[in-house]
């Protein structure tokens, strides 16, 4: 069999009426068969060349198509949180909702689209994600889509029959190989978007790709944008035609035909991609809807070269491959949701399975608290509450409260005057031995410089590198608590901080990974002075934690006309404390960003402050944090907050097309400019 060429400039429009006409309904059956043969040759020639056709008079119900588009719009109008209840799970099932930017077809930039996939509804192994509840209990969406699925499936088999005749095969050659209902109906929504995003940045509504199955059938609603690539590399538009269905060749058919049939690269650009007069275009591209029916060979079918497509001068170009394995492989390569998202990171060269961990806040006080943190599947490490060798705080006197930035009510914002732990250093040293975990443990310490040096030596002795327990312990020296009478936090006294750290590290290398926890800074001179000190201890200091709470906060309860903090013993209160939560997030991000810019690359940054959501965690990582600590949200929501933040972070990464945090960490983009 030889490849054919049709030299038309545009996509061939083919009247398919002969193939949907029953022979018993016509007087001249011979004439009908001749017409079917002519159409078959036209389809085959087009599939060898441009790989695209538009069929009319195809037997599909136009009213049903309109209803399908209406139901599609009804679903995509739902809010994202609701749609994510029906999210796509894996390529084996190939069903469900894929959010904006989650799919990246040409691997450059994520697509500007969202989709919803529907499979054969009587499949026993996989279930469709019907949004009946979200649509008010109306089964109309399901009923319409199943009817549309069945009509598309009938048309797909008729087109394959026509193609078989055009290839010199029996009309029903492909039917038993493709009639197993392994097709997928995909609803596509391309939201209104800035034209500049497509014209200038190169981002596409749908990236350049070839389809993976045998053939694809597409109905387009009004707005254009689909373009196909000619053999010479130029592009041609595939316009929406009333009553027309686009049909194009997929990779399975190209493999089957030994490259005689062409799976054509195509993409979705703006609504008028070939208009030379860009000045007259609106600044936004209108929203676009289409419905695609992806047709596949039966799961067990071998994609082995067809007998009529090989010979002495054209040996098979592909190894045989199971159809189901092929489609699963190709889907996995383009939809990050089905890939393993890597949320792992390193701090001071120590691997953390997840980039989230707790801060040295009051939740991490007891062994039971620490074990609960260790058991979380969404945290990558555990941090103890800051301890001193002898001095302890009374938590019955020193309090924390949540507050709302607008009204004084409860939220993830906190104010506290708790300070150091109510347990001693020795307590946490034993707790770390008793803790059942393989996660790294950050032990937070504070005290006079000599005391900290002694504690470092004890930790090193208790957990040597060859320790049988397998525990990995890092030490955080807390320089940010205002608990030395008459003194500011040592992190604000830069000369004092240098002297302090010199004393701590004067005893040599402890064989530990050591970091310092810093106060929030507010002026660039402070960042410069602090990082000059810290950089001078590179090799001894491996990471910094930023930030601690913003000090000297005062939260007033308007109803009681009093501060929300009080001294539980005396009944009196001065009300002052350290602020945490979303109210300090901007300060925290500024500190993480500036420290990352000024610190030597050998010193990592652990971000902390206002992390109560996936967006907040993403922002910290984007600013350069190696890992992200959760503080106030842990107090207000408990350990389950880690699962919530991780889930939201995953959704953001999938939407943006990231598969690991290394792909975006520290890569904050330039901001808006007039």
ZAMARGU-4260 file (C-alpha; in steps of 0.2 Angstrom, whole numbers, plus 5000, padded with zeros to 4 digits):
<rodrens>
0) 5000/5000/5000 | 5007/5017/4995 | 5004/5034/5004 | 4992/5045/4995 | 4993/5064/4994
5) 4978/5076/4993 | 4984/5093/4988 | 4970/5104/4995 | 4974/5119/5005 | 4960/5117/5018
10) 4954/5102/5028 | 4943/5091/5017 | 4925/5092/5020 | 4917/5075/5016 | 4899/5071/5014
15) 4897/5054/5024 | 4878/5051/5020 | 4882/5036/5010 | 4889/5027/5025 | 4875/5030/5036
20) 4862/5026/5023 | 4854/5009/5024 | 4855/4999/5008 | 4837/4993/5010 | 4831/5011/5010
25) 4838/5015/4992 | 4833/5009/4975 | 4850/5008/4967 | 4861/4999/4979 | 4875/4998/4967
30) 4876/5017/4965 | 4876/5018/4984 | 4891/5006/4985 | 4900/5016/4972 | 4897/5031/4982
35) 4903/5023/4998 | 4919/5017/4989 | 4922/5035/4983 | 4920/5042/5000 | 4932/5028/5007
40) 4945/5033/4995 | 4943/5052/4999 | 4945/5048/5018 | 4960/5037/5015 | 4969/5050/5005
45) 4966/5063/5017 | 4971/5052/5032 | 4988/5049/5022 | 4991/5068/5020 | 4984/5081/5032
50) 4977/5067/5044 | 4961/5077/5047 | 4944/5078/5039 | 4927/5086/5043 | 4912/5075/5040
55) 4894/5081/5037 | 4878/5071/5036 | 4885/5059/5048 | 4869/5054/5057 | 4873/5062/5074
60) 4858/5071/5081 | 4861/5090/5081 | 4849/5094/5095 | 4858/5081/5106 | 4875/5090/5102
65) 4867/5106/5107 | 4861/5098/5123 | 4878/5091/5127 | 4886/5108/5125 | 4873/5115/5137
70) 4877/5102/5150 | 4895/5104/5148 | 4894/5122/5151 | 4883/5119/5167 | 4897/5108/5174
75) 4911/5119/5170 | 4902/5134/5178 | 4903/5125/5195 | 4917/5132/5207 | 4934/5123/5206
80) 4932/5116/5224 | 4916/5107/5219 | 4923/5101/5202 | 4938/5094/5211 | 4927/5082/5220
85) 4926/5073/5203 | 4944/5074/5199 | 4954/5063/5187 | 4963/5049/5197 | 4974/5039/5185
90) 4976/5034/5167 | 4970/5017/5169 | 4953/5023/5172 | 4955/5039/5162 | 4939/5047/5170
95) 4935/5063/5179 | 4940/5081/5180 | 4956/5089/5176 | 4959/5107/5182 | 4966/5122/5173
100) 4984/5120/5169 | 4985/5102/5175 | 4988/5095/5158 | 5003/5100/5147 | 5003/5092/5130
105) 5019/5099/5123 | 5029/5099/5139 | 5033/5118/5138 | 5019/5127/5147 | 5003/5120/5154
110) 4987/5121/5144 | 4974/5135/5147 | 4960/5123/5148 | 4950/5111/5159 | 4942/5095/5155
115) 4930/5081/5161 | 4932/5063/5154 | 4919/5050/5153 | 4921/5032/5149 | 4910/5017/5145
120) 4897/5017/5160 | 4895/4999/5161 | 4914/4996/5164 | 4915/4985/5180 | 4933/4989/5184
125) 4932/5008/5183 | 4917/5020/5187 | 4913/5037/5180 | 4913/5052/5191 | 4896/5058/5188
130) 4893/5076/5196 | 4874/5072/5199 | 4874/5079/5217 | 4884/5095/5212 | 4871/5098/5199
135) 4857/5098/5211 | 4853/5079/5209 | 4848/5081/5191 | 4852/5066/5181 | 4851/5075/5164
140) 4870/5077/5163 | 4873/5059/5164 | 4859/5054/5153 | 4864/5066/5139 | 4882/5061/5140
145) 4878/5043/5139 | 4867/5045/5124 | 4880/5056/5116 | 4894/5043/5120 | 4883/5029/5111
150) 4880/5040/5095 | 4898/5044/5094 | 4903/5026/5096 | 4892/5021/5082 | 4899/5034/5070
155) 4917/5030/5075 | 4914/5012/5069 | 4906/5017/5053 | 4921/5029/5049 | 4933/5014/5053
160) 4923/5003/5041 | 4925/5017/5027 | 4943/5018/5030 | 4945/4999/5030 | 4938/4999/5012
165) 4949/5013/5007 | 4964/5003/5013 | 4958/4988/5003 | 4952/4978/5018 | 4936/4970/5022
170) 4923/4984/5028 | 4922/4976/5045 | 4941/4973/5048 | 4943/4985/5062 | 4926/4982/5070
175) 4930/4967/5081 | 4947/4975/5086 | 4939/4992/5091 | 4921/4987/5097 | 4925/4985/5116
180) 4919/5001/5122 | 4936/5007/5126 | 4932/5025/5121 | 4932/5041/5130 | 4921/5056/5129
185) 4930/5072/5134 | 4922/5088/5138 | 4934/5103/5135 | 4932/5121/5141 | 4944/5134/5137
190) 4940/5149/5148 | 4942/5167/5142 | 4960/5172/5143 | 4972/5186/5139 | 4977/5185/5121
195) 4994/5191/5126 | 4997/5175/5136 | 4995/5165/5119 | 5002/5178/5107 | 5018/5184/5117
200) 5022/5170/5130 | 5019/5155/5118 | 5007/5147/5131 | 4993/5138/5122 | 4975/5134/5125
205) 4980/5116/5120 | 4999/5112/5117 | 5005/5104/5101 | 5002/5085/5102 | 4995/5070/5092
210) 4981/5060/5099 | 4985/5043/5106 | 4971/5032/5100 | 4964/5026/5083 | 4954/5041/5078
215) 4946/5056/5087 | 4930/5064/5083 | 4927/5082/5088 | 4912/5093/5089 | 4917/5112/5090
220) 4905/5125/5097 | 4906/5142/5088 | 4924/5148/5093 | 4938/5142/5082 | 4956/5140/5087
225) 4960/5122/5082 | 4975/5121/5069 | 4983/5106/5061 | 5000/5104/5054 | 5003/5101/5036
230) 5017/5089/5030 | 5027/5104/5025 | 5026/5110/5043 | 5014/5125/5040 | 4998/5126/5049
235) 4980/5126/5043 | 4964/5130/5053 | 4951/5117/5057 | 4936/5129/5058 | 4919/5125/5067
240) 4906/5120/5054 | 4888/5119/5059 | 4883/5101/5058 | 4901/5095/5055 | 4912/5083/5065
245) 4930/5084/5064 | 4939/5067/5062 | 4958/5065/5064 | 4970/5050/5065 | 4978/5045/5081
250) 4995/5037/5085 | 4987/5019/5086 | 4982/5020/5068 | 4998/5027/5063 | 5007/5013/5071
255) 4995/5000/5064 | 4997/5007/5047 | 5016/5007/5048 | 5016/5026/5046 | 5005/5026/5030
260) 4991/5035/5040 | 4996/5051/5048 | 4993/5056/5066 | 4994/5075/5063 | 5001/5087/5076
265) 4988/5100/5081 | 4985/5113/5094 | 4973/5126/5101 | 4978/5144/5099 | 4968/5160/5100
270) 4951/5161/5091 | 4958/5169/5075 | 4976/5162/5074 | 4978/5167/5056 | 4972/5184/5056
275) 4986/5196/5051 | 4978/5211/5059 | 4982/5208/5077 | 4978/5226/5081 | 4959/5224/5079
280) 4958/5209/5090 | 4951/5211/5107 | 4963/5209/5122 | 4954/5193/5127 | 4951/5177/5119
285) 4933/5171/5121 | 4929/5155/5130 | 4929/5140/5119 | 4920/5123/5121 | 4922/5107/5112
290) 4918/5089/5114 | 4930/5075/5109 | 4927/5057/5107 | 4944/5047/5109 | 4943/5030/5100
295) 4954/5016/5105 | 4957/4998/5100 | 4951/4985/5112 | 4962/4983/5127 | 4969/4966/5122
300) 4972/4971/5104 | 4990/4970/5098 | 4996/4986/5088 | 5005/4975/5076 | 5008/4981/5058
305) 4993/4977/5047 | 4997/4965/5033 | 4993/4977/5019 | 5005/4990/5026 | 5021/4981/5025
310) 5032/4973/5012 | 5050/4970/5007 | 5052/4988/5004 | 5043/4993/5020 | 5047/4983/5035
315) 5037/4986/5051 | 5043/5001/5060 | 5036/4998/5077 | 5037/4983/5089 | 5020/4976/5093
320) 5012/4983/5109 | 4996/4980/5118 | 4983/4994/5115 | 4979/4997/5134 | 4997/4998/5139
325) 5001/5010/5125 | 4987/5022/5129 | 4991/5021/5148 | 5009/5025/5144 | 5005/5040/5133
330) 4992/5047/5146 | 5005/5046/5160 | 5017/5056/5150 | 5006/5071/5148 | 4995/5073/5164
335) 5005/5077/5180 | 4991/5071/5191 | 4995/5053/5186 | 5013/5055/5189 | 5021/5054/5206
340) 5022/5072/5213 | 5038/5074/5222 | 5036/5084/5238 | 5052/5078/5245 | 5066/5091/5249
345) 5083/5092/5259 | 5088/5103/5273 | 5106/5104/5277 | 5109/5089/5266 | 5096/5078/5276
350) 5082/5071/5266 | 5064/5075/5271 | 5050/5064/5262 | 5039/5079/5263 | 5042/5098/5263
355) 5031/5101/5277 | 5035/5100/5296 | 5030/5108/5312 | 5038/5123/5320 | 5045/5123/5338
360) 5028/5129/5345 | 5018/5124/5360 | 5009/5109/5350 | 5026/5100/5351 | 5027/5100/5370
365) 5025/5082/5375 | 5031/5065/5369 | 5013/5061/5364 | 5012/5077/5354 | 5028/5073/5345
370) 5022/5055/5341 | 5006/5062/5334 | 5017/5073/5323 | 5028/5059/5318 | 5013/5048/5313
375) 5006/5061/5301 | 5009/5055/5283 | 5009/5073/5277 | 5024/5080/5287 | 5042/5076/5283
380) 5050/5079/5300 | 5047/5083/5318 | 5052/5099/5328 | 5053/5099/5347 | 5047/5114/5357
385) 5062/5125/5361 | 5070/5119/5377 | 5083/5125/5390 | 5094/5115/5401 | 5085/5120/5417
390) 5074/5135/5415 | 5055/5130/5411 | 5040/5141/5408 | 5023/5138/5416 | 5010/5135/5403
395) 4996/5138/5415 | 5002/5156/5417 | 5009/5159/5399 | 4995/5158/5387 | 4990/5158/5368
400) 4974/5163/5359 | 4968/5163/5342 | 4960/5179/5334 | 4953/5186/5319 | 4961/5200/5310
405) 4944/5209/5307 | 4934/5206/5322 | 4944/5198/5336 | 4936/5181/5333 | 4944/5164/5331
410) 4955/5160/5316 | 4972/5154/5311 | 4980/5170/5318 | 4987/5168/5336 | 4995/5178/5349
415) 5005/5170/5363 | 5017/5174/5377 | 5022/5156/5380 | 5041/5156/5376 | 5051/5141/5381
420) 5045/5124/5384 | 5038/5118/5401 | 5049/5103/5399 | 5068/5103/5400 | 5082/5098/5388
425) 5084/5082/5396 | 5065/5078/5394 | 5067/5080/5375 | 5083/5071/5374 | 5074/5056/5381
430) 5059/5059/5371 | 5069/5058/5355 | 5075/5041/5360 | 5058/5035/5364 | 5050/5043/5348
435) 5045/5029/5335 | 5049/5037/5319 | 5061/5037/5304 | 5058/5055/5300 | 5072/5068/5304
440) 5070/5077/5321 | 5074/5095/5323 | 5078/5098/5342 | 5075/5116/5346 | 5087/5123/5360
445) 5090/5140/5368 | 5100/5146/5383 | 5116/5155/5386 | 5130/5151/5374 | 5140/5140/5385
450) 5124/5130/5389 | 5120/5128/5371 | 5137/5122/5367 | 5135/5109/5381 | 5118/5103/5375
455) 5125/5101/5357 | 5139/5090/5364 | 5126/5079/5373 | 5115/5078/5357 | 5130/5073/5347
460) 5134/5060/5360 | 5117/5053/5361 | 5114/5052/5343 | 5131/5048/5334 | 5131/5045/5315
465) 5133/5026/5318 | 5119/5025/5331 | 5109/5009/5330 | 5092/5018/5332 | 5093/5026/5315
470) 5088/5043/5321 | 5093/5058/5311 | 5094/5073/5323 | 5097/5091/5318 | 5098/5105/5330
475) 5089/5122/5329 | 5097/5136/5340 | 5083/5148/5344 | 5090/5165/5344 | 5073/5174/5343
480) 5064/5172/5360 | 5063/5187/5371 | 5066/5178/5387 | 5082/5185/5394 | 5077/5199/5407
485) 5083/5216/5401 | 5089/5210/5384 | 5082/5209/5366 | 5082/5193/5357 | 5100/5189/5352
490) 5095/5189/5334 | 5093/5208/5335 | 5110/5211/5343 | 5121/5208/5329 | 5138/5210/5338
495) 5131/5200/5352 | 5125/5186/5340 | 5142/5185/5333 | 5150/5183/5350 | 5136/5171/5355
500) 5139/5159/5340 | 5158/5161/5342 | 5156/5154/5359 | 5144/5140/5354 | 5156/5134/5340
505) 5172/5137/5349 | 5172/5119/5354 | 5174/5113/5337 | 5163/5102/5325 | 5149/5093/5334
510) 5146/5082/5320 | 5128/5088/5319 | 5118/5098/5307 | 5115/5115/5315 | 5103/5130/5311
515) 5098/5146/5320 | 5080/5152/5322 | 5078/5171/5318 | 5067/5185/5323 | 5058/5194/5309
520) 5068/5208/5301 | 5060/5224/5295 | 5074/5234/5287 | 5087/5229/5274 | 5101/5235/5285
525) 5095/5221/5298 | 5095/5208/5284 | 5113/5213/5278 | 5120/5213/5296 | 5112/5197/5301
530) 5117/5187/5286 | 5135/5194/5287 | 5136/5186/5304 | 5128/5170/5299 | 5138/5168/5283
535) 5154/5170/5293 | 5149/5153/5301 | 5146/5144/5285 | 5152/5126/5289 | 5145/5127/5306
540) 5128/5134/5302 | 5118/5124/5290 | 5101/5132/5289 | 5091/5146/5296 | 5073/5146/5302
545) 5063/5161/5298 | 5052/5169/5306 | 5047/5168/5324 | 5032/5177/5329 | 5031/5196/5327
550) 5034/5203/5344 | 5024/5215/5355 | 5007/5212/5347 | 4991/5217/5356 | 4975/5210/5352
555) 4959/5218/5359 | 4942/5210/5362 | 4930/5224/5358 | 4916/5215/5367 | 4925/5214/5383
560) 4936/5230/5380 | 4951/5220/5386 | 4966/5211/5378 | 4963/5193/5373 | 4978/5187/5383
565) 4978/5187/5402 | 4988/5180/5417 | 4978/5165/5423 | 4986/5165/5440 | 4984/5184/5445
570) 4969/5187/5434 | 4978/5202/5427 | 4985/5205/5410 | 4996/5217/5400 | 4990/5208/5384
575) 5006/5208/5374 | 5012/5193/5365 | 5020/5187/5349 | 5009/5187/5333 | 5008/5172/5321
580) 4997/5166/5307 | 4991/5173/5291 | 4993/5191/5298 | 5012/5189/5298 | 5013/5179/5281
585) 5019/5194/5271 | 5033/5198/5283 | 5038/5180/5284 | 5039/5179/5265 | 5049/5195/5264
590) 5061/5187/5276 | 5063/5171/5268 | 5065/5179/5251 | 5078/5192/5257 | 5088/5179/5267
595) 5089/5167/5253 | 5096/5181/5242 | 5109/5186/5255 | 5114/5169/5263 | 5128/5158/5255
600) 5120/5144/5245 | 5127/5132/5258 | 5115/5138/5271 | 5097/5133/5268 | 5081/5142/5273
605) 5067/5135/5282 | 5051/5146/5280 | 5039/5149/5294 | 5024/5161/5296 | 5006/5161/5290
610) 5007/5143/5283 | 4989/5138/5284 | 4986/5133/5266 | 4994/5125/5250 | 4995/5143/5243
615) 5005/5149/5258 | 5016/5134/5257 | 5019/5136/5239 | 5023/5155/5241 | 5036/5151/5254
620) 5044/5138/5243 | 5043/5150/5228 | 5053/5163/5239 | 5067/5150/5241 | 5062/5140/5257
625) 5069/5122/5257 | 5055/5117/5269 | 5040/5125/5276 | 5035/5125/5295 | 5017/5125/5301
630) 5014/5135/5317 | 4998/5144/5321 | 4987/5133/5310 | 4994/5118/5319 | 4988/5125/5336
635) 4971/5130/5329 | 4968/5115/5318 | 4979/5101/5325 | 4989/5088/5315 | 4976/5085/5301
640) 4981/5102/5295 | 4996/5094/5287 | 4985/5083/5276 | 4975/5098/5271 | 4990/5109/5266
645) 4998/5095/5257 | 4983/5091/5247 | 4981/5109/5242 | 4999/5111/5238 | 4998/5095/5226
650) 4983/5103/5218 | 4992/5119/5214 | 5007/5110/5208 | 4996/5099/5196 | 4987/5114/5190
655) 5003/5123/5186 | 5011/5107/5178 | 5025/5105/5192 | 5030/5088/5197 | 5042/5092/5210
660) 5046/5107/5221 | 5063/5108/5214 | 5055/5115/5198 | 5049/5131/5206 | 5058/5133/5222
665) 5066/5150/5223 | 5060/5154/5206 | 5049/5169/5210 | 5045/5178/5194 | 5046/5197/5191
670) 5031/5206/5197 | 5019/5218/5188 | 5025/5233/5180 | 5015/5247/5171
</rodrens>
